[in-house]
């Protein structure tokens, strides 16, 4: 009798786990669909320029220091070019001119080849230019 009760308990627990998993999965899928719809509406509104409620006012600097500029530049560059190649171009040459960060790689003396160049707007992180020489 104990074995039978034990088997029923195990089956009930497994059933409960499967039921919960299915229920939570459906909620997650529905939430993802709702989230996507909301995200699409937010994007449409932002691109329409009807809504101006935004912490980025195009006047205030949001990339305030070289470390932030390099972090943003590297995250972009590493996704486009080989990370090792970009890191080999250290030390980077970095300048902040008229609300723009101009960052480029350097090569050791005697090396031939090109380096990256990225220009970022310090007011909104917009990529103004991104290139890599050969």
C-alpha atoms as one frame of an Amber mdcrd trajectory, in Angstrom:
protein
   0.000   0.000   0.000   2.863   2.378   0.783   4.437   1.783  -2.633   1.142
   2.537  -4.381   0.663   5.759  -2.370   4.228   6.757  -3.117   3.779   6.199
  -6.861   0.582   8.266  -6.834   2.410  11.057  -4.999   5.219  11.060  -7.537
   2.752  11.131 -10.432   0.812  13.988  -8.837   3.989  16.008  -8.224   5.149
  15.453 -11.815   1.725  16.414 -13.132   1.793  19.579 -11.015   5.279  20.502
 -12.262   4.316  19.972 -15.906   1.079  21.931 -15.424   2.932  24.866 -13.831
   5.590  24.833 -16.527   2.978  24.991 -19.289   1.037  27.738 -17.517   4.104
  29.907 -16.907   5.382  29.356 -20.449   2.118  30.593 -21.924   2.185  33.690
 -19.717   5.764  34.374 -20.748   4.889  34.079 -24.444   1.916  36.403 -24.009
   4.035  38.901 -22.067   6.688  38.836 -24.784   4.033  39.517 -27.437   2.552
  42.376 -25.395   6.017  43.762 -24.683   6.874  43.673 -28.382   3.677  45.562
 -29.275   4.423  48.213 -26.642   8.037  48.486 -27.835   6.880  48.911 -31.450
   4.486  51.708 -30.407   7.229  53.460 -28.395   9.591  53.270 -31.376   6.960
  54.606 -33.769   6.171  57.481 -31.418   9.851  58.324 -30.879  10.564  58.301
 -34.616   7.497  60.441 -35.367   8.935  63.198 -33.147   5.444  63.865 -31.760
   6.629  62.911 -28.304   9.456  65.013 -26.959   9.538  63.640 -23.410  13.112
  62.443 -23.431  16.058  62.845 -21.083  18.255  63.328 -24.125  17.683  66.954
 -25.090  20.430  67.126 -27.740  22.075  69.888 -25.672  23.354  68.067 -22.613
  26.459  65.927 -22.822  25.779  62.288 -21.956  29.210  60.894 -22.894  31.177
  63.028 -20.444  34.571  61.370 -20.197  37.110  59.408 -22.199  36.456  56.165
 -20.344  32.755  56.266 -21.261  33.564  57.162 -24.871  36.060  54.294 -25.157
  33.633  51.832 -23.544  30.902  52.747 -26.030  33.299  52.724 -28.987  34.768
  49.338 -28.051  31.355  47.739 -27.609  30.482  48.816 -31.148  33.865  47.979
 -32.673  34.117  44.540 -31.035  30.819  43.552 -32.641  31.955  44.593 -36.114
  35.671  43.861 -36.174  37.816  41.251 -34.480  38.193  42.202 -30.794  41.871
  41.228 -30.783  42.526  43.436 -33.812  40.928  46.446 -32.119  42.767  45.875
 -28.821  46.065  45.626 -30.716  45.448  49.197 -31.871  45.954  50.553 -28.353
  46.783  53.099 -27.206  43.792  54.740 -28.807  44.010  58.310 -29.931  41.019
  60.177 -28.522  39.898  63.766 -28.904  36.805  65.615 -27.734  36.018  68.388
 -30.210  32.790  70.407 -30.490  30.519  67.772 -28.887  32.129  64.878 -30.769
  34.427  62.120 -29.596  36.929  61.206 -32.314  38.589  57.910 -31.460  41.074
  56.042 -33.607  43.488  53.207 -33.216  47.250  53.448 -33.473  49.802  51.037
 -34.861  53.280  50.405 -33.515  56.145  51.919 -35.511  57.026  49.819 -38.507
  53.586  48.203 -38.769  51.686  48.594 -41.998  47.946  48.625 -42.199  45.003
  50.716 -41.193  43.244  51.498 -37.989  39.667  52.123 -36.976  38.099  55.544
 -36.743  34.857  56.188 -34.919  33.192  59.525 -34.274  30.447  59.698 -31.626
  28.105  62.571 -30.797  28.497  63.215 -27.049  24.871  64.389 -26.745  23.158
  61.202 -27.934  25.839  58.553 -28.667  25.026  58.675 -32.373  27.702  57.171
 -34.586  28.684  59.915 -37.007  31.385  57.911 -38.760  32.784  54.404 -38.470
  35.532  53.103 -40.704  38.610  50.921 -40.719  41.585  51.439 -42.997  43.446
  48.638 -44.719
